[in-house]
Amino acid sequence: MPIETSSRFTRIGRISRAVGLKGEVKVAIEQDWEGLETIEAFFIFKDGVAERLPVQQMTMGKHVTARFVGITDRNAADLLKGHDLFVKSRAARGLKLPWEELIGLTAVDVKTGTIGVIEDVLAYPGQHLAKVTHEGREVLIPLHVGWIVDTTSERVVFDLPEGLLDIV
């Protein structure tokens, strides 16, 4: 799915496989999202169209397993395998991410491309900032969950407001 079309959604992981016979799936969560168990529905994309998956049951632990409304058997669960799993960005704002885990990842903006490597995370009251060297100068990027489009083991993709990187 193109990054540009996912700015209303925040990627939190991937459905890795079906579990058992009753439609449960194992979900590979790529970050330690605190509060994930409060999400009522996730989304996957099929042919560029968001499909809502209301949560029927979710088990948090060493592995995350989920059962979605309407997915009642292993065959239906198998069809979900490999899909990236998203939440609406406004729902993601209630989740907390351990920001320090972003240090060393490459920061990328959907509009401008690669920004630089996150060198540090600075904690201020009510706000965390990623310290990045961009075009030879230090830039502080507010770590706002609604601006994070995607995270992987190598990069963090942001949808930053226009002009944010120009602020000195």
C-alpha positions in Angstrom: 0.0 0.0 0.0 1.4 3.4 -0.9 2.5 5.5 2.2 0.5 8.5 0.9 -2.8 6.7 1.2 -2.2 5.6 4.7 -1.8 8.9 6.4 -5.2 8.5 8.1 -4.0 5.2 9.5 -1.1 4.1 11.7 0.5 0.7 11.0 1.0 -1.3 14.2 2.0 -4.7 12.9 1.2 -7.6 10.6 -1.0 -10.7 10.8 1.4 -13.6 10.8 -0.7 -16.7 10.7 -3.9 -18.4 11.6 -4.1 -20.1 15.1 -6.4 -23.0 15.8 -9.7 -23.7 14.1 -12.0 -20.9 15.3 -10.7 -18.0 13.3 -8.0 -16.6 15.6 -4.8 -15.1 14.2 -1.4 -14.4 15.6 -0.4 -10.7 15.2 3.2 -9.6 15.1 3.3 -6.2 16.8 6.4 -4.3 15.8 6.5 -1.9 18.7 5.4 -2.2 22.4 2.2 -0.2 22.0 0.8 0.4 25.5 -3.0 0.4 25.5 -3.4 -1.8 22.4 -6.0 -3.9 24.2 -8.4 -1.0 24.2 -8.6 -0.8 20.4 -12.1 -1.9 19.2 -11.3 -2.3 15.5 -8.2 -2.7 13.3 -7.9 -2.3 9.6 -6.3 -4.1 6.7 -6.0 -2.9 3.1 -7.3 -5.0 0.2 -6.7 -3.5 -3.3 -6.0 -0.1 -1.7 -9.3 -0.1 0.2 -9.5 -0.1 4.0 -11.4 -3.1 5.5 -12.5 -2.7 9.1 -11.9 -5.7 11.4 -13.9 -5.3 14.7 -12.2 -7.1 17.6 -14.2 -9.9 19.1 -11.4 -11.0 21.4 -7.7 -10.2 21.9 -5.1 -11.9 24.1 -2.0 -10.0 25.1 1.0 -11.8 26.3 4.2 -13.2 24.8 2.3 -13.3 21.5 -0.8 -11.3 20.6 -3.7 -13.3 19.3 -6.9 -11.8 18.0 -10.3 -13.0 16.8 -12.3 -10.6 14.6 -16.0 -10.4 14.2 -17.0 -12.4 11.1 -13.8 -14.5 11.0 -15.2 -17.8 12.3 -12.9 -20.5 11.0 -9.3 -21.2 10.0 -9.9 -20.7 6.3 -11.1 -17.2 6.8 -8.2 -16.5 9.2 -5.8 -17.9 6.6 -7.0 -15.2 4.1 -5.8 -12.5 6.6 -2.2 -13.9 6.8 0.5 -11.4 5.7 -1.8 -8.3 5.8 -0.4 -5.3 7.6 -2.6 -4.3 10.5 -3.6 -0.6 11.1 -5.5 1.5 13.5 -7.0 4.9 12.6 -4.5 7.5 13.4 -6.9 9.3 15.8 -7.3 6.0 17.7 -3.5 5.6 17.8 -3.2 8.9 19.7 -4.4 7.1 22.8 -1.7 4.5 22.5 1.8 5.0 23.9 5.0 4.0 22.3 8.3 3.6 24.1 9.9 6.4 22.3 13.5 5.5 23.3 13.2 2.4 21.0 13.2 4.8 18.0 16.9 5.9 18.6 19.0 4.7 15.7 16.1 4.3 13.2 15.9 6.4 10.1 13.3 9.1 10.1 11.4 9.5 6.8 8.7 11.9 5.8 6.1 10.9 3.2 6.4 14.2 1.3 10.2 15.0 1.6 11.8 11.6 1.9 14.7 10.7 4.2 15.2 13.1 7.1 18.1 11.4 8.9 18.8 9.0 11.7 17.1 9.6 15.1 20.1 10.3 17.4 18.2 10.9 20.6 14.8 11.2 22.1 14.3 14.2 24.4 11.6 14.1 27.0 9.8 17.3 27.9 6.6 17.7 29.9 3.8 16.5 27.7 6.0 16.0 24.6 8.8 13.8 23.4 11.1 15.1 20.6 13.3 13.1 18.2 16.7 14.7 17.6 17.8 14.3 14.0 20.5 15.9 11.9 18.9 17.0 8.6 20.9 18.8 5.9 23.7 19.6 8.4 21.5 21.1 11.1 19.8 19.7 14.2 16.0 19.3 13.9 13.7 18.3 16.7 10.6 16.4 15.5 7.7 16.2 17.9 6.8 12.5 18.4 3.1 12.7 17.8 1.5 9.3 17.3 -0.9 10.8 14.7 2.1 11.9 12.6 3.6 8.4 12.5 2.4 6.5 9.5 4.6 3.4 9.8 7.4 1.9 11.9 9.7 -1.0 11.0 12.9 -2.3 12.5 14.8 0.2 10.4 12.7 3.3 9.9 10.0 5.5 11.2 7.8 7.1 8.5 6.2 10.4 9.4 3.5 12.5 7.7 4.8 15.8 9.0 3.0 19.2 8.7 4.3 21.3 5.9 7.2 23.5 6.9 8.1 21.7 10.1 11.6 20.8 8.9 12.3 24.4 7.9 11.9 25.6 11.5 15.4 26.3 13.0 
